[in-house]
Structures are given as C-alpha cells and as structure tokens.
Amino acid sequence: MNFWSHQRVIVTGGAGFLGSFVVEGLIKRGCTQIVVPRSRDCDLRERVAIAKLFADTRPTLVIHLAATVGGIGANRAHPGRFFYDNAIMGIELIEQARQFQVAKLVVAGTVCSYPKLAPIPCKEEDLWNGYPEQSNAPYALAKQALLVQCQAYRREYGLNSIFLLPVNLYGPRDHFDTESAHVVPALIRRCVAARETGASAVECWGTGRATREFLYVGDCAEAILLAAERYNAPDPVNIGTGIETSIKELTERIARLSRFTGEIRWDTTKPDGQPRCCFDVSKAEKEFGFRAGTPLETGLRDTIAWYEQHRG
C-alpha cells in the first residue's frame, strides 16, 4: 500500500515557501487528506488553537515547517520575536502531537543552529560543540530546543518525532521583500532592479568571503517526504548539497544571470554572518536515500525567471 494513501497530514507553514512544495509533493504521492492551517485561522503560538486543530483533523502525521524567519537584518532587528515565535510554536505543537498520539512528527530545524566556528563540512554530531553565530542565535537556539524536546518525548512518551536540518534554501515563491528576504532573493531583487533602472552598481553586505551552501526548495521538499516515509530515529539529519559557495561567487553568478553588468560594491561595515557553511550530507543518503538533484546554476535561473514573472 502507498505510504501516503491512508495518512491524514497536517503541514504547518504549508502555504509558505517550502511548505507549498511539500504539499505539492504529497499530492503527487497520492496523499488525499492534507490540512494546511493558516495563521489567520489558527495561531500556532496558542495551545488552544493547536488542540482544536488536532481535535478537528485527527492527523496521523504532522510536518512542522511554520517559522518566523528572515535574513541577517531581520534577525538583528527582531531577536525577541524570532526566539519566542519559533520556540513557542514548536513546543506547543510537539506537546499536542504527544497528547493526540500522532503516529509521526517531522520537525524542520535550521542550519543556523550549528556553532559559528563549526568544522567544515558540518557533521550532525558537531551541533552542540559551540554557540551559534550571534546575529541569528535567538532563532537558532529556539529551533535547537525543539530537537531536545523531540528526543525527550521519544524517550519518555514514545513519540516518533524526527528532526531535519535544512541548509540555506532558495527557489521560486521565496520571500523577496526587503525586510525578511534571505541572501539569494535579496540579491536577485537588487540586481534586477539595478539592471532595470540603469544603476551603475549594487551594494552588498560584508566582504563576500563568507561561504554558504544552497539547496533548491524542491529538493528540500523531496528530502522531507523521503524522511517522513523512511526515517524513524532520534538523531538529527543534515539536508543539503555538500557544496560550498562564497557569497562573492553567488553574487557574481546572480548578477550575470540577472543580466546586470554594473559594479558590485561590498559594504564591509556590515556583518558577514556565519564565516563558513557546508554540510556533510552522507547521513541523509544513507538513511533515506536523499541526494540533491538541482545544480545551483539551474536553480538560480529558475528563481530569477519566477521573480521576474511574478513580482508585483
């Protein structure tokens, strides 16, 4: 029998960036009972709202993707909000999953939880070997606490909860607004605007020397669904490509694909954030057969095309 054909699935954040791809993947896999709670109807920070959601839908599987997120600027401006929203949503959701005896819970963490100076490539066992980069530490630690809760609830209550650590995501349907955009959509918006206005330069934060790993959103959705089907252990799992890219290289590539030919200026008074990031992704392939399939060049081209067609 198809694993998904008999599941009743809640996808928190299912109308958002990553969540919308997960929902599409569920439909393609034959899942017919999918619930996507919207914030206007169900505030996931409120215990009563979550309890009502679970009582009304009786899910067999919950995929928790809802989060309050943003780039370095947003994290620095709203550390309290980022900590509270992400911690309380996860804590209350995991508790209700226990009370309603949900058969399986999938929780998405964040690459930001790794220590600022974690060895490269980051292995899952490095997660607790230092403090996260300060600019996004409140968000990172809120997510990290959910891993502790998942493992504690598995030991005490037998809740089958798994915890995944996606690397930096990008792709169509991302958030391109100036307040909450991450690095890829922010650079795409800047380069496209500069090309159209005839600007001679774009300004970017930091030195460009920091590195990141970028995963196409559709690949991440596939990893989440494979893990839901096949992975049932307490240890966290990295989800990524295993390919390290400098912000300078990323910026130059986005400028070229956006057809912006002007100068790229680096504002070194602004922070770089995490110095380096690159995952060891061997565990995901070993445990549930995931390997990223979208090259960065292809994914960026698709993302830029989507933005140019849908902005406004």
C-alpha positions as semicolon CSV with decimal commas, in nm:
position;residue;x (nm);y (nm);z (nm)
1;M;0,000;0,000;0,000
2;N;0,118;0,354;-0,074
3;F;0,256;0,500;0,250
4;W;0,065;0,823;0,192
5;S;-0,271;0,692;0,074
6;H;-0,405;0,639;0,426
7;Q;-0,229;0,931;0,601
8;R;-0,404;1,239;0,740
9;V;-0,131;1,501;0,721
10;I;-0,102;1,846;0,876
11;V;0,163;2,068;0,715
12;T;0,224;2,377;0,925
13;G;0,358;2,651;0,702
14;G;0,208;2,458;0,410
15;A;0,106;2,777;0,230
16;G;0,456;2,920;0,258
17;F;0,775;2,888;0,058
18;L;0,899;2,539;0,145
19;G;0,558;2,417;0,261
20;S;0,391;2,473;-0,073
21;F;0,643;2,242;-0,240
22;V;0,591;1,981;0,032
23;V;0,213;1,993;-0,022
24;E;0,261;1,952;-0,398
25;G;0,486;1,654;-0,329
26;L;0,225;1,498;-0,104
27;I;-0,040;1,530;-0,373
28;K;0,190;1,371;-0,631
29;R;0,249;1,084;-0,390
30;G;-0,124;1,014;-0,362
31;C;-0,200;1,177;-0,028
32;T;-0,561;1,299;-0,031
33;Q;-0,602;1,416;0,329
34;I;-0,385;1,725;0,371
35;V;-0,455;2,007;0,615
36;V;-0,276;2,340;0,582
37;P;-0,360;2,564;0,879
38;R;-0,348;2,936;0,801
39;S;-0,227;3,185;1,061
40;R;-0,545;3,391;1,034
41;D;-0,748;3,088;1,145
42;C;-0,502;2,905;1,370
43;D;-0,235;3,087;1,571
44;L;0,026;2,817;1,631
45;R;0,159;3,012;1,928
46;E;-0,165;2,934;2,111
47;R;-0,212;2,596;2,281
48;V;-0,590;2,608;2,248
49;A;-0,569;2,673;1,874
50;I;-0,337;2,377;1,817
51;A;-0,550;2,148;2,032
52;K;-0,859;2,243;1,832
53;L;-0,671;2,185;1,504
54;F;-0,569;1,836;1,614
55;A;-0,912;1,753;1,755
56;D;-1,083;1,858;1,433
57;T;-0,846;1,680;1,195
58;R;-0,700;1,386;1,394
59;P;-0,373;1,376;1,200
60;T;-0,165;1,061;1,169
61;L;0,140;1,260;1,056
62;V;0,245;1,620;1,117
63;I;0,515;1,809;0,924
64;H;0,613;2,122;1,115
65;L;0,756;2,386;0,881
66;A;0,594;2,704;1,014
67;A;0,854;2,956;1,131
68;T;0,924;3,324;1,175
69;V;1,232;3,374;0,957
70;G;1,442;3,639;0,785
71;G;1,790;3,740;0,681
72;I;2,066;3,889;0,898
73;G;1,895;4,228;0,917
74;A;1,562;4,084;1,032
75;N;1,732;3,860;1,289
76;R;1,921;4,155;1,433
77;A;1,610;4,375;1,443
78;H;1,374;4,118;1,599
79;P;1,570;3,873;1,817
80;G;1,297;3,852;2,079
81;R;1,020;3,787;1,831
82;F;1,228;3,530;1,642
83;F;1,307;3,343;1,964
84;Y;0,956;3,348;2,109
85;D;0,758;3,269;1,794
86;N;0,976;2,977;1,687
87;A;1,018;2,829;2,033
88;I;0,655;2,851;2,140
89;M;0,512;2,723;1,809
90;G;0,730;2,415;1,822
91;I;0,696;2,345;2,193
92;E;0,317;2,361;2,188
93;L;0,287;2,166;1,863
94;I;0,509;1,882;1,985
95;E;0,317;1,865;2,313
96;Q;-0,018;1,840;2,134
97;A;0,124;1,575;1,900
98;R;0,202;1,374;2,210
99;Q;-0,139;1,428;2,366
100;F;-0,323;1,335;2,047
101;Q;-0,093;1,035;1,989
102;V;0,019;1,141;1,644
103;A;0,193;0,846;1,480
104;K;0,478;1,052;1,335
105;L;0,608;1,406;1,362
106;V;0,861;1,568;1,128
107;V;1,022;1,889;1,258
108;A;1,240;2,120;1,047
109;G;1,530;2,283;1,227
110;T;1,785;2,522;1,079
111;V;2,143;2,533;0,960
112;C;2,183;2,839;1,186
113;S;2,195;2,611;1,490
114;Y;2,547;2,497;1,410
115;P;2,830;2,666;1,604
116;K;2,977;2,976;1,447
117;L;3,313;2,804;1,408
118;A;3,193;2,453;1,336
119;P;3,441;2,238;1,142
120;I;3,371;2,210;0,768
121;P;3,189;2,008;0,648
122;C;2,943;2,025;0,939
123;K;2,852;1,684;1,074
124;E;2,540;1,626;1,282
125;E;2,750;1,543;1,590
126;D;2,902;1,897;1,575
127;L;2,568;2,059;1,657
128;W;2,638;2,107;2,029
129;N;3,008;2,193;2,008
130;G;2,974;2,571;2,033
131;Y;2,749;2,877;2,025
132;P;2,569;2,980;1,703
133;E;2,663;3,294;1,512
134;Q;2,542;3,583;1,730
135;S;2,331;3,763;1,470
136;N;2,082;3,475;1,446
137;A;2,146;3,291;1,773
138;P;1,797;3,352;1,925
139;Y;1,628;3,194;1,622
140;A;1,887;2,915;1,608
141;L;1,860;2,823;1,976
142;A;1,480;2,827;1,967
143;K;1,493;2,567;1,690
144;Q;1,765;2,369;1,867
145;A;1,546;2,342;2,176
146;L;1,288;2,159;1,966
147;L;1,542;1,887;1,890
148;V;1,588;1,837;2,264
149;Q;1,211;1,819;2,308
150;C;1,169;1,570;2,023
151;Q;1,436;1,342;2,170
152;A;1,299;1,376;2,523
153;Y;0,944;1,297;2,410
154;R;1,066;0,994;2,217
155;R;1,238;0,859;2,530
156;E;0,957;0,928;2,775
157;Y;0,641;0,901;2,564
158;G;0,744;0,704;2,256
159;L;0,659;0,990;2,018
160;N;0,808;0,907;1,677
161;S;0,949;1,251;1,603
162;I;1,233;1,315;1,359
163;F;1,439;1,630;1,323
164;L;1,585;1,759;0,996
165;L;1,841;2,036;0,945
166;P;1,793;2,201;0,604
167;V;2,070;2,422;0,474
168;N;2,001;2,765;0,316
169;L;1,704;2,730;0,079
170;Y;1,624;2,924;-0,237
171;G;1,386;2,892;-0,531
172;P;1,057;3,011;-0,680
173;R;0,799;3,151;-0,436
174;D;1,065;3,271;-0,194
175;H;1,021;3,595;0,002
176;F;1,169;3,884;-0,192
177;D;1,065;4,172;0,034
178;T;1,346;4,384;0,174
179;E;1,260;4,316;0,541
180;S;1,268;3,937;0,554
181;A;1,449;3,821;0,238
182;H;1,743;3,585;0,270
183;V;2,058;3,631;0,066
184;V;1,951;3,476;-0,268
185;P;1,616;3,656;-0,311
186;A;1,765;3,978;-0,175
187;L;2,045;3,970;-0,433
188;I;1,806;3,879;-0,715
189;R;1,578;4,168;-0,631
190;R;1,872;4,409;-0,609
191;C;2,033;4,300;-0,936
192;V;1,710;4,300;-1,136
193;A;1,619;4,646;-1,004
194;A;1,966;4,778;-1,082
195;R;1,950;4,644;-1,438
196;E;1,608;4,796;-1,500
197;T;1,693;5,137;-1,352
198;G;2,033;5,154;-1,520
199;A;2,216;5,176;-1,187
200;S;2,594;5,157;-1,215
201;A;2,641;4,945;-0,902
202;V;2,474;4,728;-0,641
203;E;2,581;4,732;-0,277
204;C;2,612;4,411;-0,078
205;W;2,670;4,345;0,292
206;G;3,003;4,221;0,424
207;T;3,317;4,120;0,244
208;G;3,182;3,848;0,018
209;R;3,430;3,599;0,166
210;A;3,177;3,413;0,381
211;T;3,054;3,086;0,236
212;R;2,715;2,919;0,233
213;E;2,555;2,606;0,097
214;F;2,238;2,650;-0,108
215;L;1,965;2,392;-0,161
216;Y;1,685;2,423;-0,416
217;V;1,350;2,427;-0,240
218;G;1,203;2,142;-0,447
219;D;1,494;1,920;-0,347
220;C;1,437;2,002;0,019
221;A;1,069;1,912;-0,009
222;E;1,166;1,577;-0,157
223;A;1,408;1,515;0,131
224;I;1,137;1,589;0,388
225;L;0,895;1,345;0,227
226;L;1,157;1,072;0,194
227;A;1,246;1,115;0,562
228;A;0,879;1,100;0,660
229;E;0,847;0,772;0,472
230;R;1,173;0,604;0,572
231;Y;1,343;0,761;0,875
232;N;1,244;0,681;1,233
233;A;1,544;0,760;1,452
234;P;1,611;1,032;1,715
235;D;1,930;1,174;1,565
236;P;1,909;1,494;1,353
237;V;1,990;1,473;0,982
238;N;2,151;1,736;0,757
239;I;1,964;1,820;0,437
240;G;2,180;1,987;0,174
241;T;2,406;1,952;-0,127
242;G;2,750;1,931;0,031
243;I;2,873;2,212;-0,200
244;E;3,024;2,530;-0,051
245;T;2,983;2,861;-0,235
246;S;3,121;3,202;-0,137
247;I;2,884;3,498;-0,119
248;K;3,108;3,675;-0,372
249;E;3,073;3,389;-0,621
250;L;2,699;3,370;-0,559
251;T;2,657;3,745;-0,613
252;E;2,855;3,744;-0,936
253;R;2,654;3,450;-1,066
254;I;2,321;3,614;-0,981
255;A;2,434;3,940;-1,145
256;R;2,526;3,752;-1,464
257;L;2,200;3,553;-1,473
258;S;2,002;3,872;-1,400
259;R;2,184;4,049;-1,686
260;F;2,320;4,319;-1,456
261;T;2,658;4,435;-1,585
262;G;2,746;4,706;-1,334
263;E;2,981;4,709;-1,035
264;I;2,935;4,505;-0,716
265;R;3,037;4,706;-0,410
266;W;3,094;4,544;-0,069
267;D;2,995;4,734;0,246
268;T;3,247;4,593;0,493
269;T;3,089;4,785;0,781
270;K;2,806;4,530;0,764
271;P;2,844;4,177;0,906
272;D;2,924;3,865;0,706
273;G;2,732;3,645;0,947
274;Q;2,846;3,283;0,974
275;P;3,204;3,263;0,835
276;R;3,158;2,931;0,654
277;C;2,889;2,674;0,595
278;C;2,895;2,339;0,422
279;F;2,722;2,017;0,527
280;D;2,827;1,659;0,542
281;V;2,519;1,513;0,370
282;S;2,614;1,147;0,376
283;K;2,366;1,056;0,651
284;A;2,059;1,164;0,452
285;E;2,163;0,948;0,159
286;K;2,242;0,652;0,381
287;E;1,930;0,670;0,598
288;F;1,659;0,759;0,347
289;G;1,818;0,781;0,004
290;F;1,819;1,158;-0,046
291;R;2,065;1,327;-0,280
292;A;2,008;1,682;-0,410
293;G;1,950;1,693;-0,785
294;T;1,928;2,060;-0,886
295;P;2,256;2,240;-0,977
296;L;2,290;2,592;-0,836
297;E;2,305;2,747;-1,183
298;T;1,978;2,580;-1,287
299;G;1,803;2,667;-0,964
300;L;1,909;3,032;-0,974
301;R;1,797;3,066;-1,335
302;D;1,454;2,924;-1,243
303;T;1,428;3,151;-0,939
304;I;1,516;3,466;-1,134
305;A;1,266;3,376;-1,407
306;W;0,993;3,320;-1,147
307;Y;1,067;3,652;-0,976
308;E;1,058;3,848;-1,300
309;Q;0,723;3,693;-1,391
310;H;0,554;3,726;-1,050
311;R;0,682;4,041;-0,878
312;G;0,404;4,286;-0,818
